[in-house]
Amino acid sequence: MYLVGKKGYNLLPILFSAFFRIAISVTIGLAIPLYLIGIDLSSEIIGIITSGTAMAYLFSPLIFRNIHNKLGLKLTLIISSSGALVIQIILQFNLYPLIIFILLISDGILLGFFWPVLASTISTILDQNEYKDNTVQKNKLMKTYSLSWNSGGIFGFILGTCILFFIDDNLIMFKFSLIFAIIGVIFAFFIKNPNFNLESEPVIPMDKGVKAIPKNEEVSFPLYIPLVMIGVYSFLIGGVGLVYPLKSNLLNFSLFTNYLFYAFRLSSQTITIAKSMDFNIARLKKLLPFSIMIVFCSLFLMAINQNIIIFGFLFFTFGMFLSINYTFSFKLIVFKNIINKTSKYSVYFETIVGFGYFFSPIVIGYIATFGIDLGFFFIAGISLFGLIFYVILRNKIRFLT
């Protein structure tokens, strides 16, 4: 069975750990800005506070990327999961903005030796003999790992939707984050140290198994193209993550709509990424300008729209077509890694993603002080910049076969 690695290594505790860690992140990631908006904190301060996790995560994966070699996989994940639990316990008793900011920075540090360790484990298992020569099993494992944490995000948003539909009190979501953290610690104790060596440098798990990069598809392109495009992607996701709750509050929408629409966005994004991973780079190259234009239109309409039903449709559309941007950028980076037999380009990729998530709430929080809709217009402008950048430079992406 592909959920069991070398010599019977059980991956289920790792998959469940990923599921509940993301569930924590999306739950407090939305509960915190909604709480700060509810106490009438200014949007620029909210932007700074909510950037705390991304601020720390810019550096923590690089600093702690080899910590599991000293402590072992199990102890490393127990420490990270226990730290997340402590954070959730503190949030039950203290929601002072400065404390929240410090706790989010701490969470970003803890994530620095959580996700890289999981990525290293999956990557190393894929390099074992029973996976190395079995593309079907390899793809199943990679998709299962990806589905585990994506499902955790969708689950967190759907749960928030259901709970807040009946109980219009955002503070209850902090209780559920605490429950997720407790479950995460329990699964961490079920994780076993592998009897094979983990790589010292984490490798993105899908690097060696993306079906849509045929061996005969040789591509030449400047590295800055996928990096800029993934930067645009993460800035848009992070920006919408702040500006919509602000507009939702202004329009007096129910709290549950925030979780519902984010569930729409993440669900459509997850499905589209899974499907578009089977497209080759040539096809994605043709699709990308059309998808960015639809993203631009979706954001523009979000700025002028006040109808709650239309917002649901726009979020679904936004997630679906923005995912083409992610898939295209990701595949180009994977191609670079494969050709150069390295994983360093994945580090660049993740770093740029972190910068987008870090700067977007700060910038949007400041712009929103002049008008919430201006935040949407600004994000739409960033997507238009991505479109212009790509159209001008796409001819530099050359196919050599």
C-alpha positions as YAML, in Angstrom:
chain: A
units: angstrom
residues:
- id: 1
  name: MET
  ca: [0.00, 0.00, 0.00]
- id: 2
  name: TYR
  ca: [1.38, 3.43, -0.94]
- id: 3
  name: LEU
  ca: [0.63, 4.84, 2.54]
- id: 4
  name: VAL
  ca: [3.33, 2.59, 3.92]
- id: 5
  name: GLY
  ca: [6.89, 3.41, 3.07]
- id: 6
  name: LYS
  ca: [10.12, 1.50, 3.44]
- id: 7
  name: LYS
  ca: [9.93, -1.41, 5.86]
- id: 8
  name: GLY
  ca: [6.35, -0.68, 6.83]
- id: 9
  name: TYR
  ca: [6.76, 3.02, 7.65]
- id: 10
  name: ASN
  ca: [3.24, 4.34, 8.37]
- id: 11
  name: LEU
  ca: [2.50, 7.70, 6.80]
- id: 12
  name: LEU
  ca: [-1.00, 8.14, 8.24]
- id: 13
  name: PRO
  ca: [0.10, 10.10, 11.37]
- id: 14
  name: ILE
  ca: [2.07, 12.48, 9.12]
- id: 15
  name: LEU
  ca: [-0.91, 12.98, 6.82]
- id: 16
  name: PHE
  ca: [-3.23, 13.69, 9.74]
- id: 17
  name: SER
  ca: [-0.64, 16.03, 11.29]
- id: 18
  name: ALA
  ca: [-0.56, 18.02, 8.04]
- id: 19
  name: PHE
  ca: [-4.38, 18.05, 7.94]
- id: 20
  name: PHE
  ca: [-4.83, 19.48, 11.43]
- id: 21
  name: ARG
  ca: [-1.88, 21.90, 11.22]
- id: 22
  name: ILE
  ca: [-3.48, 23.56, 8.20]
- id: 23
  name: ALA
  ca: [-6.87, 23.48, 9.95]
- id: 24
  name: ILE
  ca: [-5.30, 25.49, 12.78]
- id: 25
  name: SER
  ca: [-3.70, 27.96, 10.38]
- id: 26
  name: VAL
  ca: [-6.82, 28.73, 8.35]
- id: 27
  name: THR
  ca: [-9.06, 28.93, 11.42]
- id: 28
  name: ILE
  ca: [-7.01, 31.46, 13.38]
- id: 29
  name: GLY
  ca: [-5.81, 33.03, 10.14]
- id: 30
  name: LEU
  ca: [-9.36, 34.24, 9.57]
- id: 31
  name: ALA
  ca: [-10.56, 34.42, 13.18]
- id: 32
  name: ILE
  ca: [-7.81, 36.86, 14.15]
- id: 33
  name: PRO
  ca: [-8.45, 39.57, 11.53]
- id: 34
  name: LEU
  ca: [-12.21, 39.24, 12.13]
- id: 35
  name: TYR
  ca: [-11.62, 39.73, 15.85]
- id: 36
  name: LEU
  ca: [-9.33, 42.72, 15.30]
- id: 37
  name: ILE
  ca: [-11.87, 44.29, 12.94]
- id: 38
  name: GLY
  ca: [-14.54, 43.70, 15.59]
- id: 39
  name: ILE
  ca: [-12.61, 45.73, 18.20]
- id: 40
  name: ASP
  ca: [-12.25, 48.58, 15.69]
- id: 41
  name: LEU
  ca: [-8.51, 48.36, 15.24]
- id: 42
  name: SER
  ca: [-7.25, 50.37, 12.25]
- id: 43
  name: SER
  ca: [-6.71, 48.42, 9.04]
- id: 44
  name: GLU
  ca: [-2.99, 49.23, 8.81]
- id: 45
  name: ILE
  ca: [-2.38, 47.84, 12.32]
- id: 46
  name: ILE
  ca: [-4.45, 44.75, 11.47]
- id: 47
  name: GLY
  ca: [-2.29, 44.26, 8.38]
- id: 48
  name: ILE
  ca: [0.92, 44.42, 10.39]
- id: 49
  name: ILE
  ca: [-0.36, 42.03, 13.06]
- id: 50
  name: THR
  ca: [-1.68, 39.44, 10.61]
- id: 51
  name: SER
  ca: [1.64, 39.46, 8.74]
- id: 52
  name: GLY
  ca: [3.39, 38.06, 11.81]
- id: 53
  name: THR
  ca: [3.36, 34.39, 10.78]
- id: 54
  name: ALA
  ca: [4.62, 35.12, 7.26]
- id: 55
  name: MET
  ca: [7.27, 37.47, 8.67]
- id: 56
  name: ALA
  ca: [8.83, 34.68, 10.73]
- id: 57
  name: TYR
  ca: [8.29, 32.00, 8.09]
- id: 58
  name: LEU
  ca: [10.46, 33.95, 5.65]
- id: 59
  name: PHE
  ca: [13.49, 32.85, 7.63]
- id: 60
  name: SER
  ca: [12.54, 29.98, 9.92]
- id: 61
  name: PRO
  ca: [12.59, 27.18, 7.28]
- id: 62
  name: LEU
  ca: [16.16, 28.10, 6.34]
- id: 63
  name: ILE
  ca: [17.29, 28.42, 9.95]
- id: 64
  name: PHE
  ca: [15.71, 25.18, 11.14]
- id: 65
  name: ARG
  ca: [15.85, 23.10, 7.96]
- id: 66
  name: ASN
  ca: [18.27, 20.55, 9.46]
- id: 67
  name: ILE
  ca: [16.95, 20.44, 13.02]
- id: 68
  name: HIS
  ca: [15.40, 17.02, 12.48]
- id: 69
  name: ASN
  ca: [18.88, 15.55, 11.88]
- id: 70
  name: LYS
  ca: [19.74, 16.38, 15.50]
- id: 71
  name: LEU
  ca: [16.42, 15.77, 17.23]
- id: 72
  name: GLY
  ca: [14.84, 13.16, 14.98]
- id: 73
  name: LEU
  ca: [11.61, 13.45, 13.03]
- id: 74
  name: LYS
  ca: [9.26, 12.51, 15.87]
- id: 75
  name: LEU
  ca: [10.71, 14.84, 18.53]
- id: 76
  name: THR
  ca: [10.93, 17.73, 16.07]
- id: 77
  name: LEU
  ca: [7.24, 17.41, 15.15]
- id: 78
  name: ILE
  ca: [6.22, 16.93, 18.79]
- id: 79
  name: ILE
  ca: [8.01, 20.17, 19.72]
- id: 80
  name: SER
  ca: [6.44, 22.07, 16.83]
- id: 81
  name: SER
  ca: [2.94, 20.70, 17.51]
- id: 82
  name: SER
  ca: [3.24, 21.30, 21.25]
- id: 83
  name: GLY
  ca: [4.34, 24.87, 20.61]
- id: 84
  name: ALA
  ca: [1.27, 25.38, 18.43]
- id: 85
  name: LEU
  ca: [-0.85, 24.02, 21.28]
- id: 86
  name: VAL
  ca: [0.70, 26.48, 23.76]
- id: 87
  name: ILE
  ca: [-0.11, 29.33, 21.37]
- id: 88
  name: GLN
  ca: [-3.74, 28.24, 21.16]
- id: 89
  name: ILE
  ca: [-3.98, 27.95, 24.95]
- id: 90
  name: ILE
  ca: [-2.69, 31.52, 25.38]
- id: 91
  name: LEU
  ca: [-5.21, 32.77, 22.81]
- id: 92
  name: GLN
  ca: [-8.02, 31.40, 24.98]
- id: 93
  name: PHE
  ca: [-7.12, 33.85, 27.73]
- id: 94
  name: ASN
  ca: [-5.42, 36.81, 26.06]
- id: 95
  name: LEU
  ca: [-6.35, 38.48, 22.78]
- id: 96
  name: TYR
  ca: [-4.47, 41.72, 23.30]
- id: 97
  name: PRO
  ca: [-3.23, 42.80, 19.82]
- id: 98
  name: LEU
  ca: [0.45, 42.90, 20.76]
- id: 99
  name: ILE
  ca: [0.22, 39.42, 22.30]
- id: 100
  name: ILE
  ca: [-1.48, 38.15, 19.13]
- id: 101
  name: PHE
  ca: [1.33, 39.60, 17.02]
- id: 102
  name: ILE
  ca: [4.00, 37.91, 19.17]
- id: 103
  name: LEU
  ca: [2.11, 34.61, 19.06]
- id: 104
  name: LEU
  ca: [1.80, 34.75, 15.26]
- id: 105
  name: ILE
  ca: [5.54, 35.34, 14.95]
- id: 106
  name: SER
  ca: [6.09, 32.36, 17.25]
- id: 107
  name: ASP
  ca: [3.77, 30.29, 15.06]
- id: 108
  name: GLY
  ca: [5.81, 31.22, 11.99]
- id: 109
  name: ILE
  ca: [8.97, 30.05, 13.76]
- id: 110
  name: LEU
  ca: [7.35, 26.73, 14.71]
- id: 111
  name: LEU
  ca: [6.18, 26.19, 11.14]
- id: 112
  name: GLY
  ca: [9.81, 26.52, 10.08]
- id: 113
  name: PHE
  ca: [10.54, 23.09, 11.52]
- id: 114
  name: PHE
  ca: [7.19, 21.51, 10.72]
- id: 115
  name: TRP
  ca: [6.55, 21.73, 6.97]
- id: 116
  name: PRO
  ca: [10.20, 21.30, 5.86]
- id: 117
  name: VAL
  ca: [10.45, 18.13, 7.94]
- id: 118
  name: LEU
  ca: [7.29, 16.70, 6.40]
- id: 119
  name: ALA
  ca: [8.55, 17.64, 2.94]
- id: 120
  name: SER
  ca: [11.90, 15.96, 3.59]
- id: 121
  name: THR
  ca: [10.17, 12.81, 4.80]
- id: 122
  name: ILE
  ca: [7.89, 12.53, 1.78]
- id: 123
  name: SER
  ca: [10.74, 13.32, -0.62]
- id: 124
  name: THR
  ca: [13.03, 10.73, 0.92]
- id: 125
  name: ILE
  ca: [10.33, 8.05, 0.88]
- id: 126
  name: LEU
  ca: [9.77, 8.78, -2.81]
- id: 127
  name: ASP
  ca: [13.46, 8.12, -3.38]
- id: 128
  name: GLN
  ca: [13.22, 4.60, -1.91]
- id: 129
  name: ASN
  ca: [13.32, 1.68, -4.33]
- id: 130
  name: GLU
  ca: [9.64, 0.75, -4.06]
- id: 131
  name: TYR
  ca: [8.66, 4.27, -5.19]
- id: 132
  name: LYS
  ca: [11.58, 5.30, -7.37]
- id: 133
  name: ASP
  ca: [10.60, 2.95, -10.19]
- id: 134
  name: ASN
  ca: [6.84, 3.06, -9.66]
- id: 135
  name: THR
  ca: [5.36, 6.23, -11.14]
- id: 136
  name: VAL
  ca: [1.78, 5.25, -10.29]
- id: 137
  name: GLN
  ca: [2.50, 4.74, -6.61]
- id: 138
  name: LYS
  ca: [4.67, 7.83, -6.51]
- id: 139
  name: ASN
  ca: [1.91, 10.01, -7.95]
- id: 140
  name: LYS
  ca: [-0.64, 8.50, -5.55]
- id: 141
  name: LEU
  ca: [1.54, 9.32, -2.56]
- id: 142
  name: MET
  ca: [2.24, 12.88, -3.70]
- id: 143
  name: LYS
  ca: [-1.41, 13.57, -4.41]
- id: 144
  name: THR
  ca: [-2.42, 12.05, -1.08]
- id: 145
  name: TYR
  ca: [0.03, 14.27, 0.78]
- id: 146
  name: SER
  ca: [-1.17, 17.35, -1.10]
- id: 147
  name: LEU
  ca: [-4.79, 16.40, -0.52]
- id: 148
  name: SER
  ca: [-4.20, 15.94, 3.22]
- id: 149
  name: TRP
  ca: [-3.22, 19.53, 3.92]
- id: 150
  name: ASN
  ca: [-5.56, 21.06, 1.34]
- id: 151
  name: SER
  ca: [-8.42, 19.09, 2.90]
- id: 152
  name: GLY
  ca: [-7.43, 20.44, 6.30]
- id: 153
  name: GLY
  ca: [-7.86, 23.99, 5.00]
- id: 154
  name: ILE
  ca: [-11.22, 23.26, 3.38]
- id: 155
  name: PHE
  ca: [-12.37, 21.46, 6.54]
- id: 156
  name: GLY
  ca: [-11.43, 24.46, 8.70]
- id: 157
  name: PHE
  ca: [-13.34, 26.88, 6.51]
- id: 158
  name: ILE
  ca: [-16.43, 24.66, 6.19]
- id: 159
  name: LEU
  ca: [-16.51, 24.05, 9.94]
- id: 160
  name: GLY
  ca: [-16.31, 27.79, 10.53]
- id: 161
  name: THR
  ca: [-19.16, 28.31, 8.08]
- id: 162
  name: CYS
  ca: [-21.38, 25.78, 9.84]
- id: 163
  name: ILE
  ca: [-20.60, 26.94, 13.38]
- id: 164
  name: LEU
  ca: [-20.94, 30.67, 12.71]
- id: 165
  name: PHE
  ca: [-24.14, 30.13, 10.76]
- id: 166
  name: PHE
  ca: [-25.80, 29.13, 14.03]
- id: 167
  name: ILE
  ca: [-23.60, 31.01, 16.54]
- id: 168
  name: ASP
  ca: [-22.68, 34.51, 15.39]
- id: 169
  name: ASP
  ca: [-19.62, 34.76, 17.64]
- id: 170
  name: ASN
  ca: [-16.18, 34.60, 16.03]
- id: 171
  name: LEU
  ca: [-14.48, 33.89, 19.37]
- id: 172
  name: ILE
  ca: [-15.78, 30.31, 19.26]
- id: 173
  name: MET
  ca: [-13.38, 29.59, 16.39]
- id: 174
  name: PHE
  ca: [-10.45, 30.01, 18.78]
- id: 175
  name: LYS
  ca: [-11.92, 27.09, 20.76]
- id: 176
  name: PHE
  ca: [-11.86, 24.90, 17.68]
- id: 177
  name: SER
  ca: [-8.27, 25.91, 16.92]
- id: 178
  name: LEU
  ca: [-7.40, 24.68, 20.39]
- id: 179
  name: ILE
  ca: [-9.10, 21.34, 19.68]
- id: 180
  name: PHE
  ca: [-7.21, 21.01, 16.38]
- id: 181
  name: ALA
  ca: [-3.94, 21.74, 18.19]
- id: 182
  name: ILE
  ca: [-4.62, 19.04, 20.81]
- id: 183
  name: ILE
  ca: [-5.35, 16.49, 18.07]
- id: 184
  name: GLY
  ca: [-2.19, 17.57, 16.24]
- id: 185
  name: VAL
  ca: [-0.06, 16.85, 19.30]
- id: 186
  name: ILE
  ca: [-1.68, 13.43, 19.71]
- id: 187
  name: PHE
  ca: [-0.85, 12.47, 16.12]
- id: 188
  name: ALA
  ca: [2.70, 13.76, 16.55]
- id: 189
  name: PHE
  ca: [3.24, 11.15, 19.27]
- id: 190
  name: PHE
  ca: [2.09, 8.42, 16.87]
- id: 191
  name: ILE
  ca: [4.73, 9.40, 14.31]
- id: 192
  name: LYS
  ca: [7.71, 7.06, 14.17]
- id: 193
  name: ASN
  ca: [11.27, 7.96, 13.37]
- id: 194
  name: PRO
  ca: [12.05, 6.47, 9.94]
- id: 195
  name: ASN
  ca: [14.73, 3.79, 9.68]
- id: 196
  name: PHE
  ca: [16.14, 5.55, 6.62]
- id: 197
  name: ASN
  ca: [18.03, 8.83, 6.54]
- id: 198
  name: LEU
  ca: [16.18, 12.04, 5.82]
- id: 199
  name: GLU
  ca: [17.82, 14.43, 3.41]
- id: 200
  name: SER
  ca: [19.48, 17.42, 5.06]
- id: 201
  name: GLU
  ca: [17.93, 19.79, 2.52]
- id: 202
  name: PRO
  ca: [14.16, 19.61, 2.07]
- id: 203
  name: VAL
  ca: [12.94, 18.90, -1.44]
- id: 204
  name: ILE
  ca: [9.48, 19.84, -2.65]
- id: 205
  name: PRO
  ca: [7.69, 16.46, -2.69]
- id: 206
  name: MET
  ca: [6.42, 16.67, -6.25]
- id: 207
  name: ASP
  ca: [9.80, 17.47, -7.82]
- id: 208
  name: LYS
  ca: [10.37, 13.97, -9.15]
- id: 209
  name: GLY
  ca: [6.88, 12.97, -10.14]
- id: 210
  name: VAL
  ca: [5.08, 15.66, -12.08]
- id: 211
  name: LYS
  ca: [3.50, 13.79, -14.97]
- id: 212
  name: ALA
  ca: [3.00, 16.86, -17.12]
- id: 213
  name: ILE
  ca: [6.69, 17.48, -17.73]
- id: 214
  name: PRO
  ca: [7.55, 14.89, -20.37]
- id: 215
  name: LYS
  ca: [11.17, 13.96, -20.78]
- id: 216
  name: ASN
  ca: [11.15, 15.33, -24.31]
- id: 217
  name: GLU
  ca: [9.75, 18.74, -23.26]
- id: 218
  name: GLU
  ca: [12.84, 20.93, -22.94]
- id: 219
  name: VAL
  ca: [12.18, 24.50, -21.93]
- id: 220
  name: SER
  ca: [14.47, 27.50, -21.66]
- id: 221
  name: PHE
  ca: [13.38, 30.51, -19.60]
- id: 222
  name: PRO
  ca: [14.76, 33.18, -17.24]
- id: 223
  name: LEU
  ca: [14.31, 32.21, -13.59]
- id: 224
  name: TYR
  ca: [12.73, 35.55, -12.71]
- id: 225
  name: ILE
  ca: [9.58, 34.78, -14.76]
- id: 226
  name: PRO
  ca: [8.14, 32.03, -12.50]
- id: 227
  name: LEU
  ca: [9.37, 33.86, -9.39]
- id: 228
  name: VAL
  ca: [7.57, 37.09, -10.29]
- id: 229
  name: MET
  ca: [4.42, 35.19, -11.24]
- id: 230
  name: ILE
  ca: [4.33, 33.23, -7.98]
- id: 231
  name: GLY
  ca: [4.96, 36.49, -6.12]
- id: 232
  name: VAL
  ca: [1.86, 37.93, -7.79]
- id: 233
  name: TYR
  ca: [-0.10, 34.80, -6.82]
- id: 234
  name: SER
  ca: [0.80, 34.97, -3.12]
- id: 235
  name: PHE
  ca: [0.23, 38.74, -2.94]
- id: 236
  name: LEU
  ca: [-3.27, 38.34, -4.36]
- id: 237
  name: ILE
  ca: [-4.16, 35.53, -1.94]
- id: 238
  name: GLY
  ca: [-2.79, 37.43, 1.05]
- id: 239
  name: GLY
  ca: [-4.38, 40.70, 0.01]
- id: 240
  name: VAL
  ca: [-7.86, 39.26, -0.45]
- id: 241
  name: GLY
  ca: [-7.40, 37.56, 2.93]
- id: 242
  name: LEU
  ca: [-7.52, 40.98, 4.59]
- id: 243
  name: VAL
  ca: [-9.55, 43.25, 2.35]
- id: 244
  name: TYR
  ca: [-12.62, 41.02, 2.09]
- id: 245
  name: PRO
  ca: [-13.15, 40.72, 5.88]
- id: 246
  name: LEU
  ca: [-12.92, 44.53, 6.02]
- id: 247
  name: LYS
  ca: [-15.56, 44.92, 3.30]
- id: 248
  name: SER
  ca: [-17.69, 42.15, 4.78]
- id: 249
  name: ASN
  ca: [-17.76, 44.05, 8.07]
- id: 250
  name: LEU
  ca: [-18.59, 47.29, 6.27]
- id: 251
  name: LEU
  ca: [-21.53, 45.65, 4.47]
- id: 252
  name: ASN
  ca: [-22.69, 43.92, 7.68]
- id: 253
  name: PHE
  ca: [-22.48, 40.45, 6.16]
- id: 254
  name: SER
  ca: [-22.75, 37.56, 8.60]
- id: 255
  name: LEU
  ca: [-19.45, 36.26, 9.95]
- id: 256
  name: PHE
  ca: [-19.97, 32.83, 8.46]
- id: 257
  name: THR
  ca: [-19.75, 34.22, 4.91]
- id: 258
  name: ASN
  ca: [-16.03, 34.86, 5.40]
- id: 259
  name: TYR
  ca: [-15.40, 31.18, 6.06]
- id: 260
  name: LEU
  ca: [-17.87, 30.10, 3.36]
- id: 261
  name: PHE
  ca: [-16.29, 32.18, 0.60]
- id: 262
  name: TYR
  ca: [-12.77, 31.17, 1.60]
- id: 263
  name: ALA
  ca: [-13.92, 27.56, 1.42]
- id: 264
  name: PHE
  ca: [-15.18, 28.28, -2.12]
- id: 265
  name: ARG
  ca: [-11.83, 29.80, -3.07]
- id: 266
  name: LEU
  ca: [-9.71, 27.02, -1.60]
- id: 267
  name: SER
  ca: [-11.93, 24.22, -2.96]
- id: 268
  name: SER
  ca: [-11.91, 25.55, -6.52]
- id: 269
  name: GLN
  ca: [-8.18, 26.21, -6.26]
- id: 270
  name: THR
  ca: [-7.43, 22.69, -5.01]
- id: 271
  name: ILE
  ca: [-9.51, 21.01, -7.72]
- id: 272
  name: THR
  ca: [-8.05, 23.15, -10.51]
- id: 273
  name: ILE
  ca: [-4.45, 22.65, -9.39]
- id: 274
  name: ALA
  ca: [-4.99, 18.89, -9.25]
- id: 275
  name: LYS
  ca: [-6.36, 18.93, -12.80]
- id: 276
  name: SER
  ca: [-3.93, 21.46, -14.28]
- id: 277
  name: MET
  ca: [-0.92, 19.54, -12.96]
- id: 278
  name: ASP
  ca: [-1.59, 17.15, -15.83]
- id: 279
  name: PHE
  ca: [-1.19, 19.95, -18.41]
- id: 280
  name: ASN
  ca: [2.18, 20.41, -20.06]
- id: 281
  name: ILE
  ca: [4.01, 23.73, -19.89]
- id: 282
  name: ALA
  ca: [3.11, 24.66, -23.47]
- id: 283
  name: ARG
  ca: [-0.59, 24.41, -22.69]
- id: 284
  name: LEU
  ca: [-0.25, 26.35, -19.45]
- id: 285
  name: LYS
  ca: [1.69, 29.04, -21.29]
- id: 286
  name: LYS
  ca: [-1.33, 29.59, -23.56]
- id: 287
  name: LEU
  ca: [-3.87, 29.46, -20.74]
- id: 288
  name: LEU
  ca: [-2.10, 31.82, -18.36]
- id: 289
  name: PRO
  ca: [-2.95, 35.24, -19.91]
- id: 290
  name: PHE
  ca: [-6.65, 34.34, -20.13]
- id: 291
  name: SER
  ca: [-6.72, 33.11, -16.53]
- id: 292
  name: ILE
  ca: [-5.02, 36.27, -15.24]
- id: 293
  name: MET
  ca: [-7.52, 38.44, -17.11]
- id: 294
  name: ILE
  ca: [-10.39, 36.57, -15.45]
- id: 295
  name: VAL
  ca: [-8.69, 37.02, -12.06]
- id: 296
  name: PHE
  ca: [-8.39, 40.76, -12.76]
- id: 297
  name: CYS
  ca: [-12.08, 40.98, -13.65]
- id: 298
  name: SER
  ca: [-13.04, 39.02, -10.52]
- id: 299
  name: LEU
  ca: [-11.10, 41.39, -8.26]
- id: 300
  name: PHE
  ca: [-12.45, 44.46, -10.02]
- id: 301
  name: LEU
  ca: [-16.00, 43.19, -9.56]
- id: 302
  name: MET
  ca: [-15.30, 42.46, -5.88]
- id: 303
  name: ALA
  ca: [-14.48, 46.15, -5.48]
- id: 304
  name: ILE
  ca: [-17.78, 47.39, -6.90]
- id: 305
  name: ASN
  ca: [-20.04, 44.53, -5.79]
- id: 306
  name: GLN
  ca: [-22.25, 44.55, -2.70]
- id: 307
  name: ASN
  ca: [-24.31, 41.43, -3.39]
- id: 308
  name: ILE
  ca: [-23.48, 38.50, -1.15]
- id: 309
  name: ILE
  ca: [-24.40, 35.82, -3.71]
- id: 310
  name: ILE
  ca: [-22.22, 37.41, -6.38]
- id: 311
  name: PHE
  ca: [-19.32, 37.44, -3.91]
- id: 312
  name: GLY
  ca: [-19.60, 33.67, -3.57]
- id: 313
  name: PHE
  ca: [-19.38, 33.23, -7.33]
- id: 314
  name: LEU
  ca: [-16.44, 35.67, -7.57]
- id: 315
  name: PHE
  ca: [-14.46, 33.84, -4.88]
- id: 316
  name: PHE
  ca: [-14.98, 30.52, -6.62]
- id: 317
  name: THR
  ca: [-13.87, 32.03, -9.94]
- id: 318
  name: PHE
  ca: [-10.91, 33.80, -8.34]
- id: 319
  name: GLY
  ca: [-9.58, 30.57, -6.81]
- id: 320
  name: MET
  ca: [-10.12, 28.53, -9.96]
- id: 321
  name: PHE
  ca: [-8.27, 30.77, -12.39]
- id: 322
  name: LEU
  ca: [-5.56, 32.04, -10.05]
- id: 323
  name: SER
  ca: [-4.51, 28.42, -9.59]
- id: 324
  name: ILE
  ca: [-3.31, 28.36, -13.22]
- id: 325
  name: ASN
  ca: [-0.75, 30.96, -12.19]
- id: 326
  name: TYR
  ca: [0.44, 28.72, -9.37]
- id: 327
  name: THR
  ca: [0.63, 25.59, -11.50]
- id: 328
  name: PHE
  ca: [2.54, 27.35, -14.28]
- id: 329
  name: SER
  ca: [5.09, 28.88, -11.89]
- id: 330
  name: PHE
  ca: [5.47, 25.70, -9.90]
- id: 331
  name: LYS
  ca: [6.11, 23.55, -12.96]
- id: 332
  name: LEU
  ca: [8.77, 25.87, -14.32]
- id: 333
  name: ILE
  ca: [10.54, 25.74, -10.96]
- id: 334
  name: VAL
  ca: [10.24, 21.96, -10.88]
- id: 335
  name: PHE
  ca: [11.71, 21.83, -14.37]
- id: 336
  name: LYS
  ca: [14.70, 23.90, -13.22]
- id: 337
  name: ASN
  ca: [15.21, 21.58, -10.26]
- id: 338
  name: ILE
  ca: [15.10, 18.45, -12.41]
- id: 339
  name: ILE
  ca: [17.44, 19.77, -15.09]
- id: 340
  name: ASN
  ca: [19.99, 21.07, -12.58]
- id: 341
  name: LYS
  ca: [19.54, 18.15, -10.13]
- id: 342
  name: THR
  ca: [18.94, 20.45, -7.18]
- id: 343
  name: SER
  ca: [16.17, 21.66, -4.90]
- id: 344
  name: LYS
  ca: [17.48, 25.20, -4.43]
- id: 345
  name: TYR
  ca: [14.95, 26.68, -6.84]
- id: 346
  name: SER
  ca: [12.16, 25.36, -4.64]
- id: 347
  name: VAL
  ca: [13.68, 27.35, -1.78]
- id: 348
  name: TYR
  ca: [13.57, 30.49, -3.94]
- id: 349
  name: PHE
  ca: [9.97, 29.65, -4.85]
- id: 350
  name: GLU
  ca: [8.85, 29.26, -1.23]
- id: 351
  name: THR
  ca: [10.74, 32.40, -0.18]
- id: 352
  name: ILE
  ca: [8.94, 34.51, -2.78]
- id: 353
  name: VAL
  ca: [5.62, 33.02, -1.70]
- id: 354
  name: GLY
  ca: [6.48, 34.06, 1.86]
- id: 355
  name: PHE
  ca: [7.32, 37.61, 0.78]
- id: 356
  name: GLY
  ca: [3.94, 37.91, -0.96]
- id: 357
  name: TYR
  ca: [2.03, 36.74, 2.10]
- id: 358
  name: PHE
  ca: [4.13, 39.00, 4.34]
- id: 359
  name: PHE
  ca: [3.84, 42.27, 2.44]
- id: 360
  name: SER
  ca: [0.27, 41.96, 1.15]
- id: 361
  name: PRO
  ca: [-1.62, 42.50, 4.44]
- id: 362
  name: ILE
  ca: [0.69, 45.36, 5.40]
- id: 363
  name: VAL
  ca: [0.27, 47.16, 2.07]
- id: 364
  name: ILE
  ca: [-3.45, 46.45, 1.78]
- id: 365
  name: GLY
  ca: [-4.04, 47.44, 5.41]
- id: 366
  name: TYR
  ca: [-2.48, 50.83, 4.73]
- id: 367
  name: ILE
  ca: [-4.34, 51.37, 1.43]
- id: 368
  name: ALA
  ca: [-7.64, 50.36, 3.02]
- id: 369
  name: THR
  ca: [-7.39, 53.34, 5.37]
- id: 370
  name: PHE
  ca: [-8.19, 55.49, 2.33]
- id: 371
  name: GLY
  ca: [-11.03, 53.21, 1.21]
- id: 372
  name: ILE
  ca: [-11.67, 49.49, 1.42]
- id: 373
  name: ASP
  ca: [-12.57, 49.24, -2.25]
- id: 374
  name: LEU
  ca: [-9.23, 50.85, -3.08]
- id: 375
  name: GLY
  ca: [-7.68, 47.71, -1.58]
- id: 376
  name: PHE
  ca: [-9.51, 45.56, -4.12]
- id: 377
  name: PHE
  ca: [-8.57, 47.93, -6.94]
- id: 378
  name: PHE
  ca: [-4.93, 47.79, -5.87]
- id: 379
  name: ILE
  ca: [-4.91, 43.99, -5.83]
- id: 380
  name: ALA
  ca: [-6.58, 44.00, -9.24]
- id: 381
  name: GLY
  ca: [-3.78, 46.32, -10.38]
- id: 382
  name: ILE
  ca: [-1.19, 43.82, -9.15]
- id: 383
  name: SER
  ca: [-2.87, 41.10, -11.21]
- id: 384
  name: LEU
  ca: [-2.83, 43.43, -14.24]
- id: 385
  name: PHE
  ca: [0.88, 44.03, -13.64]
- id: 386
  name: GLY
  ca: [1.38, 40.25, -13.67]
- id: 387
  name: LEU
  ca: [-0.50, 40.01, -16.96]
- id: 388
  name: ILE
  ca: [1.53, 42.78, -18.62]
- id: 389
  name: PHE
  ca: [4.79, 41.34, -17.27]
- id: 390
  name: TYR
  ca: [3.94, 37.91, -18.63]
- id: 391
  name: VAL
  ca: [2.72, 39.09, -22.04]
- id: 392
  name: ILE
  ca: [5.90, 41.12, -22.58]
- id: 393
  name: LEU
  ca: [8.26, 38.33, -21.53]
- id: 394
  name: ARG
  ca: [6.47, 35.12, -22.46]
- id: 395
  name: ASN
  ca: [8.46, 34.82, -25.71]
- id: 396
  name: LYS
  ca: [11.52, 34.26, -23.53]
- id: 397
  name: ILE
  ca: [9.98, 30.90, -22.60]
- id: 398
  name: ARG
  ca: [11.26, 28.81, -25.48]
- id: 399
  name: PHE
  ca: [10.66, 25.16, -26.23]
- id: 400
  name: LEU
  ca: [13.81, 23.47, -27.55]
- id: 401
  name: THR
  ca: [12.16, 20.39, -29.04]
...
